Amino acid sequence: MKLYDYILSPSCYKIRLMAALLGVKLDIRPVDFHPGMEHRGPELLALNPAGSIPILMDGDLVLTESSAMLAYLAARSGPEWLGCDAPQEAARAQQWLSFSHRLTTNLGGARLHQMLLRPGNIEALRAQGIAALRELEAGLFEQRLRDMRFLTLDRPTIADIACFPYVALAPDGGISLDAYPNIRLWLRAIRSLEGFMEMPGIHRLHELKPDPHPVKEDK
Ligand SMILES: N[C@@H](CCC(=O)N[C@@H](CS)C(=O)NCC(=O)O)C(=O)O
């Protein structure tokens, strides 16, 4: 399986991380995303007219959406990661997968603006990013009330992997995670998974703030 990849792309990292957790070996084809903009050149546009990476190829199959790639890797090598034990869980996983694309736009947009000087309304991106983080914090708080550490179950699914990179890298866009104890515990839970691999730029400094102490109300 071949992954068109940029080492500092959180969307590409989702796929590398999922493959590492599943023990799947990827053939990495590095893309000169910055400064070369190779993803907008003729070879890659022929594969993905949307002009984005990652792109995953397996034989005749060409996938250009990270959520579809996560689902494909899981269906092939670890169906339990699909989180489809019951209709409600399957629906929750889909809900967070859709949500993850908002994170690409707002948290990812703020990060690109800060790191690669991409044009954009940084204040609006940050405000949307913070609104999304509040939603995620509330979702994870509700999960804690159900004694579950991850987004849909008490074990990780592709939904967690879809959301993890842009959240972990939010501080790169100038958005602090200090105010979100449940998110910080969730980041730690993902980090401690067997087979977890780092991405350059997702570093522990982001999490070395005071320990999170989420309030858990009596049931
Ligand atoms: N829908 C895509 C979006 C991925 C995405 O936004 N990738 C970024 C890199 S992290 C990209 O290629 N952006 C194009 C650009 O900024 O020129 C997915 O989730 O797979």
Ligand as a Chemical Component Dictionary entry (heavy atoms), coordinates in Angstrom:
data_LIG
# 
_chem_comp.id                   LIG 
_chem_comp.type                 NON-POLYMER 
_chem_comp.pdbx_formal_charge   0 
_chem_comp.three_letter_code    LIG 
# 
loop_
_chem_comp_atom.comp_id 
_chem_comp_atom.atom_id 
_chem_comp_atom.alt_atom_id 
_chem_comp_atom.type_symbol 
_chem_comp_atom.charge 
_chem_comp_atom.model_Cartn_x 
_chem_comp_atom.model_Cartn_y 
_chem_comp_atom.model_Cartn_z 
_chem_comp_atom.pdbx_ordinal 
LIG N1  N1  N 0 -10.115 15.832 2.686  1  
LIG C1  C1  C 0 -8.742  15.659 2.905  2  
LIG C2  C2  C 0 -8.101  16.929 3.367  3  
LIG C3  C3  C 0 -6.680  16.733 3.775  4  
LIG C4  C4  C 0 -5.948  18.049 3.827  5  
LIG O1  O1  O 0 -6.518  19.114 4.092  6  
LIG N2  N2  N 0 -4.658  17.965 3.526  7  
LIG C5  C5  C 0 -3.837  19.133 3.488  8  
LIG C6  C6  C 0 -2.460  18.811 4.032  9  
LIG S1  S1  S 0 -2.528  18.537 5.789  10 
LIG C7  C7  C 0 -3.695  19.549 2.048  11 
LIG O2  O2  O 0 -3.311  18.763 1.215  12 
LIG N3  N3  N 0 -4.027  20.813 1.741  13 
LIG C8  C8  C 0 -3.864  21.360 0.434  14 
LIG C9  C9  C 0 -3.190  22.683 0.496  15 
LIG O3  O3  O 0 -3.126  23.283 1.599  16 
LIG O4  O4  O 0 -2.691  23.132 -0.534 17 
LIG C10 C10 C 0 -8.511  14.498 3.883  18 
LIG O5  O5  O 0 -8.911  14.561 5.057  19 
LIG O6  O6  O 0 -7.951  13.538 3.443  20 
# 
loop_
_chem_comp_bond.comp_id 
_chem_comp_bond.atom_id_1 
_chem_comp_bond.atom_id_2 
_chem_comp_bond.value_order 
_chem_comp_bond.pdbx_ordinal 
LIG N1  C1  SING 1  
LIG C1  C2  SING 2  
LIG C1  C10 SING 3  
LIG C2  C3  SING 4  
LIG C3  C4  SING 5  
LIG C4  O1  DOUB 6  
LIG C4  N2  SING 7  
LIG N2  C5  SING 8  
LIG C5  C6  SING 9  
LIG C5  C7  SING 10 
LIG C6  S1  SING 11 
LIG C7  O2  DOUB 12 
LIG C7  N3  SING 13 
LIG N3  C8  SING 14 
LIG C8  C9  SING 15 
LIG C9  O3  DOUB 16 
LIG C9  O4  SING 17 
LIG C10 O5  DOUB 18 
LIG C10 O6  SING 19 
# 
